[in-house]
Amino acid sequence: MNNTEEIVFAFPTAELWKLIPYKKKGLIKGNSEVLNSIVQNGMFRERSELEEDPCFKQIIPYAIISYRDSYYLFKRTSGQTEKRLHNKSTLGAGGHMNPSDSAEPDEQYLIDELKRELFEEVNLINGCLIEDIEFIGFINDDTIPVGRAHIGLLYNIHVSNKEIYINETDKMTAEWIDKSILAEFYKGMETWTKIVFDSYIQVL
């Protein structure tokens, strides 16, 4: 028996599409009312049960980090646990949501979990502060198996300077990329990052 099974937050897929318009692949607009409904009506399940179950969407806060017109681009290395993402570039910091004793029954829970994941991945130093956490919308991609079991909550974390550094350098590297040349990295981007670039960054 595996006593270390990860418990993650998910939402019934059919109910989700009653809250937001369905889009097979792309960015879907949303608001705080929808996010609050997801928090209040979602549930925790064992991650292994959900990975192959399209009846539920695992909720993944997914934040891009920006400073003016620059974006913090991560590159995952072979040290990552998730083999499907090895050597892919990503703009997203975040991950699965876990139970919390102090969880707020509203959007704040999502923000708290996003920050927890963020600070596991990066360290903000030398006066670098989070100035704003802006919710953009939902990232969906039902064209691939992993996408059918997950939905991303896209946030833009605006920071006050570029003093951000990776915590686990064996798992990823990162650098600031100006918006004007971000397209040069497009081919190596993971699917969700391509959606973010196409539907959000490129049209700003």
C-alpha positions in Angstrom: 0.0 0.0 0.0 1.3 3.4 -1.0 1.0 5.8 2.0 2.6 8.7 0.1 0.0 9.0 -2.6 -0.4 12.7 -3.6 -3.9 14.1 -3.0 -4.8 16.8 -5.5 -7.6 19.2 -6.2 -9.9 18.5 -9.2 -13.3 19.5 -10.6 -15.9 17.5 -12.5 -15.3 18.1 -16.2 -19.0 18.3 -17.2 -19.7 20.8 -14.5 -16.7 22.9 -15.5 -18.1 23.4 -19.0 -21.3 24.7 -17.4 -19.3 27.5 -15.8 -17.1 28.5 -18.8 -17.5 28.1 -22.6 -15.8 25.0 -23.9 -12.8 25.4 -26.1 -11.0 22.2 -27.2 -7.6 24.0 -27.3 -6.8 27.5 -26.2 -7.3 30.3 -23.6 -10.8 30.7 -22.1 -11.9 33.9 -20.3 -13.0 33.6 -16.7 -13.5 35.7 -13.6 -13.4 35.6 -9.8 -17.0 34.3 -9.6 -16.1 31.2 -11.6 -12.9 30.7 -9.6 -14.8 30.9 -6.3 -17.3 28.3 -7.6 -14.5 25.9 -8.5 -12.9 26.2 -5.1 -16.2 25.7 -3.3 -17.4 22.8 -5.4 -14.2 21.0 -6.3 -12.8 17.9 -4.5 -9.6 16.2 -3.5 -8.7 12.8 -5.0 -5.6 10.6 -5.3 -3.6 11.9 -8.2 -3.1 8.4 -9.6 -6.9 7.9 -9.9 -7.2 11.2 -11.8 -4.4 11.0 -14.3 -6.3 8.8 -16.8 -9.8 10.0 -15.9 -11.2 12.7 -18.3 -14.4 12.9 -16.1 -12.3 15.2 -13.8 -10.0 18.1 -14.6 -7.1 18.5 -12.2 -6.8 22.2 -11.4 -3.3 23.6 -12.1 -2.4 27.2 -11.2 0.0 28.3 -13.9 1.7 31.6 -13.6 3.9 33.5 -16.0 6.4 35.9 -14.4 6.8 39.3 -16.0 8.8 42.5 -15.5 7.8 45.2 -17.9 8.1 43.6 -21.4 10.3 40.7 -20.3 9.2 37.2 -19.3 11.0 34.6 -17.2 11.4 31.5 -19.4 12.2 28.2 -17.7 13.8 25.2 -19.4 13.2 21.9 -17.8 16.1 19.5 -17.6 16.3 15.7 -17.5 16.4 16.0 -13.7 12.6 16.6 -13.8 10.3 13.9 -12.6 7.8 14.4 -15.4 9.5 12.8 -18.4 6.9 14.3 -20.8 8.4 17.8 -20.1 12.1 17.1 -20.4 14.0 19.8 -22.3 10.8 21.8 -22.9 10.7 25.5 -22.3 7.9 26.9 -20.2 6.7 30.3 -19.0 4.6 28.7 -16.3 5.4 28.3 -12.6 2.9 26.2 -10.7 1.6 22.7 -10.2 -1.0 20.6 -8.6 -3.0 21.9 -5.6 -2.9 20.0 -2.3 -5.1 20.1 0.8 -4.3 22.9 3.3 -5.5 23.4 6.8 -5.6 27.1 6.3 -7.3 26.9 2.9 -9.7 29.8 2.2 -13.0 28.7 0.6 -12.6 31.1 -2.3 -10.1 32.4 -4.9 -7.5 33.1 -2.2 -6.9 29.3 -1.9 -5.8 29.3 -5.5 -3.4 32.2 -4.9 -2.0 30.6 -1.8 -1.3 27.4 -3.6 0.2 29.3 -6.6 2.6 31.1 -4.3 3.5 27.8 -2.5 4.4 26.3 -5.9 6.1 29.5 -7.0 8.4 29.7 -4.0 9.3 26.0 -4.3 10.7 26.8 -7.8 12.2 30.3 -7.4 13.7 32.7 -4.9 13.0 36.4 -5.0 15.9 38.4 -3.6 17.4 42.0 -3.6 14.1 43.7 -3.1 12.3 41.8 -5.8 8.6 41.9 -4.8 5.4 40.6 -6.3 3.5 43.7 -7.3 0.4 42.1 -8.7 -1.1 38.7 -9.4 -3.4 39.0 -12.3 -5.9 36.3 -13.4 -6.0 35.9 -17.2 -8.1 32.9 -17.9 -8.2 29.1 -18.3 -5.8 27.1 -20.4 -7.3 24.0 -22.0 -5.9 21.4 -24.4 -8.1 18.3 -25.0 -6.0 17.3 -28.1 -3.5 15.4 -26.0 -4.0 12.8 -23.2 -2.3 14.8 -20.4 -4.4 17.9 -21.4 -7.7 16.1 -21.1 -7.1 15.4 -17.4 -5.9 19.0 -16.5 -6.9 22.6 -16.8 -4.6 25.6 -16.2 -5.5 28.7 -14.3 -3.4 31.3 -16.0 -2.0 34.1 -13.9 0.5 36.9 -14.7 2.8 37.6 -11.7 4.2 41.1 -12.1 7.5 41.6 -10.2 9.4 44.7 -9.3 12.8 43.7 -10.7 14.6 40.8 -12.3 16.2 39.4 -9.2 14.6 35.9 -9.4 16.6 32.7 -9.2 15.9 29.0 -9.6 15.9 26.9 -6.4 16.5 23.5 -8.0 19.1 24.1 -10.7 19.4 20.3 -11.3 15.8 20.3 -12.5 15.6 23.5 -14.6 17.3 26.7 -15.7 15.8 30.1 -16.5 16.5 33.4 -18.1 14.6 36.7 -18.8 13.5 37.0 -22.4 12.3 40.2 -24.0 8.9 39.9 -25.6 10.3 41.0 -28.9 12.4 37.8 -29.2 10.2 35.3 -27.3 9.0 33.8 -30.6 12.5 32.5 -31.2 11.9 30.0 -28.4 8.5 28.9 -29.6 9.4 25.6 -31.2 10.8 24.2 -27.9 7.9 25.4 -25.7 5.5 23.0 -24.0 1.9 23.1 -25.2 0.4 25.3 -22.5 3.2 27.9 -23.0 2.5 28.0 -26.7 -1.2 28.7 -25.9 -0.2 31.5 -23.5 2.1 33.0 -26.1 -0.4 32.7 -29.0 -3.5 33.8 -27.1 -2.2 36.3 -24.5 1.4 37.6 -24.8 1.4 38.0 -28.6 -1.8 40.0 -28.5 -0.9 42.3 -25.6 
